[in-house]
Amino acid sequence: MTPSSRLRRAAMMPWRANLRHPFVRGIGDGTLPKRRFLHYLAQDHVFLTDYARVLALAAARAFRVADMTSFAGLLHATLNVEMALHRRLCAREGIGRAALERTRAGPTTRAYADFLVRAAYERDLAGLVAALLPCMWGYADIGAALRAGSLPRAPRYREWIETYAGPDFTALAHDMRSLYDRVGDASLADRELFLTSTRYEVAFWEASWREERWAS
């Protein structure tokens, strides 16, 4: 069993909870209310902005040119594929890029992003990759699981599924797993980082389902 597989085994309960969450199931069968999806897109756009910053920090911390190249590829995909998807889907609903960039991070969005930023400054490269991995790997798994069923009629949900189930995103998730398998050993500290990020992934779906906002 590879080190990355051991990480996922240690987080199997929340990992499975991601696939079972009603928000994810609603994307898959097309029943998710549009307002909840738009809330998610705006919050995820905020989150991915910080995720991209962490990837840039990871590239700066990497010693091998190959690792720097991997992080640069992930950074490019985040900024120019994932965030572009969010902007495109929101634009169809009259939500422009400026409005997206003015979005205030909700409590869960802020907590998850801050956790990753802290990992970037406090952990070694293996620990940082362990913290980053559930986001990309989890979305690839969700995309593949939803793509295996009947695609929903709503274009917004079809496009979302096809993006995350597509070969380009799948390859990026594989690259990050391979990077961890080279630099990590599934230590107790790394398993805890991976588990925490996986739990945040579940929390993010729940926050989007509830359209979470600050109390004041």
PyMOL commands that set and color helices and strands:
alter all, ss='L'
color gray80, all
select helices_A, chain A and resi 3-10+12-20+22-29+34-61+65-91+97-101+107-122+125-147+155-165+167-183+188-209
alter helices_A, ss='H'
color red, helices_A
deselect
rebuild
show_as cartoon
